[in-house]
Amino acid sequence: MKIQNKLNIHGGEFARPTKYTVMVMRPQLLETGEEISLDVMCKAVNIPETTHTPVEMTFKGHPIKIPGRTNQAQTVSMTFYLDERYNTRNIFQEWIDFLDNRYYAGHTPAPDYNLDKYGTIRVLARDYRESGDIVEEFNFENVFPLSISDLEYSAADKDTIMEFTVTFAYYRMVNNPWLQGMLDATDQHLDTFGSNYQLDTSTNRFENDDVSNILTKNKGL
């Protein structure tokens, strides 16, 4: 039996790097409370690595390692296509100007420095099918832009779409598995994950924050 057939039995297809959506929520003073979908405008995003630094101790003269601190990169970069009216870039330019009162001209007088200037970014991973059901969510909390790359104009690049890269700082990244993709992939429904998890139908997520048992059972079918 081919590896793909075996994979379909246990969890569906392989993940595709092109199946994702980026959702941006800027600070409330800049928005009406709605997320901005940058579905086709985000060319690339790298989910940062997570590492763990153990604590080293000595036991009967032997060095041993015990669990210590889990670390996240706390910066993430995303590359975007630039639309002809520069709306995509202005989303982030306005935000980075807002961080420093001296450069923000959107409000008179300038907003107080202590106002909330953080946003959130969600990267939604989708499955391989046309329906593109969400199977994983990477949620970046307390986000703000650190830099917006320069724009290069050249008469020689007439057939090139302009791009720019934004680097963000964030407090932490939380990844959440989504129910719909897991159910469709395994076709095992709630019995696969156990009866202790309650489904929130409004978000298609489990109310129980500890999803480690779900992932363990899903991978170990």
N, C-alpha and C positions, 0 to 999 in steps of 0.2 A: 504494500500500500504506500502511495506517495506521502511525503511529509505534509503536503497541503491537505490531503484527505484526513490525516490524523489530527491536524490542527483544527479543522472544521468540526470534528467530533467534540473536541475539548474546549474550544473557545472562539471559533470563527476564523476570520482571515488574519493575515499579518497587518500591522499598522502601516499606514501610508504617511510619509512626511508632508504630503500636499493637502491632507484633510484636516484643516484647522480653521478657526475663526478667532479674531482678536476683538475684544470688547473693552472700551476705555470709558471710565467714569472720572471726569475731572473734578476739581473742587467745586463745592455747591455754588459758590458765588459766581462761577463761570458757566454754570449749567442750569437747566430746568429740572434736574433730577433724573435725566434719562441717559442711558449708556449710548455711546457712539460705536456703531458696528463698522469695523475696518476690514471687512471680509476679504474683498479682492485687492484692497490697497496695501495690505501688509505682505511684503514679499517673503520675509523670513524672520523667524524668532527662534532663539536658542533657549531652551529651558535650562537654567543654571544647575550645576551639580550640587549635591548635598554630601558633605563629608562629616566624619565623626572623629573627634580627637579624644583618645582614651586617656585615662589617668594611670600613670605608672607607679606601682608600689613594690615594696620588697617584702617577700614572705620567706622566712627561714633562709635568707641570703640569696633568694632567687627573685629576679625582677618579674613581675606579673602585670598585666594590663587589665583594668576594669573599665566599664563604660564611663564616659566622661561627658563631653559636650558635643552636641550635633550643631554643625555650622552650615550656614547658607551664604552664598556669594554676596547677596544683598545689592547686586547690580545686575541689570539685564538689558540687552541691546536688541532693538528691533529695526528692521529695514523696511521702508515704505516706498511705494511708487508715488510720484508727485503728479497730481492732477493739474490740468491746464490753468485752473483758477487759483491754485496754491492753497486750496482749502485744507488739504491733509496736513500740510506743514504748519499752517496757521493754528491748527488745533493745539499743537505742542508749543509753538512760538508764543502764543497768548498765555499758555500755562507757565512757561519758564519766565516770562516777563512778570507774571503775577507774583512770583516768589520774591521779587525785589520791588518794593514800592516805588523806587525811583524811576523804574522803567515801565511801570504799568499805567497806561493812560485810559483804561476802560472805566475807571470810576473817579469821581471828583467829590470830595477829596480822596486821596489814595486810601485803600482799606487798611485797617489796623494790621500790624505785622503779626499779631497773635492769632488772627483768624485762621481757620483751617485751610491749609494749602495742599493737603494730601488728596490723592485720588486712589482708584483701584484699577487694576487691569486683569482681565480674565482671558486666558487662552483656552479655547474649547477644542479638544481633540475629537475628531469625528471618525465614524467607522467607514469601511471601504465602499459601501453601497451608495446608490444615487440618493437615497433618502438622507444620508449623512447624519444619522443619529449620533448625539453626543455620548461619548463613552468615558471621557475624563475631563476634568476641569482643573486648570492650574490658576489659582487665585493669588495675585500679588497684592499685598495689603500695605497701606501707608506709602503710596507711590508718589514720586515727583521726578520731573526730568532733570538730569544733570547736564546733558549736552545735546545739541542738535548739529549734525554735521553740515559742512559747507556745501554749497551748490556750485557745480562747475559747468560753465557754458562754453561750448565749442562749436564752430561752424562745421567741423569735420564729422560731428556725431549727429547728423540730421535724422537718422533712423533709430536713435536710442531714446528710450524712456528714461527721464530723469528720476533719480532715487535719492533718498537721504536716510540717515540712521539716527535714531534717538536712543540715548542711554539713560536708563532710569535707575534711581535708587529705590529700595523698598525695605520694609521692616522684616517681613517674612513671606514665604510662599507656602500655601496650603494646597495640596492636590486632593481632589474629591472624585471618586468614581461615580458615574451616573448610572442609575438603575436600568434605563431603557436599553442601552447598548449591551449591558451584561446579560439581561434577560434574553434579548434577541440572539446573542452569540451562543449562549449555552442551552437555551430552550429548556431550562430546568426550573424557572420561576422561583418563587420564594422558598420552595423546599430545598433548593440548592444552597441557599444562604442561611438556612435555619429560621426558626419561628420567633427568635428574640428580636428581630429587626422590624420596626414599623415603617411602612412606606408613607412618605409625605407626597400625596398625588399632585400637589401644586408645584413641586419642584422636581419630581421624579427622583428624589434622593431619600436615603434612609435617615430617620431621625436620630438613630444611635450614632454618635460621633466616632465610636471605635469600629472602623470598618476592616480591621486587620483580619478578623475571622472570615469575612466575606471574601477577601482576596485570597486567603489561604485555601478556602474550600473551592473557589473558582479555579485556581491554578492546579489544585490537586485532584481534579476529577478523574 
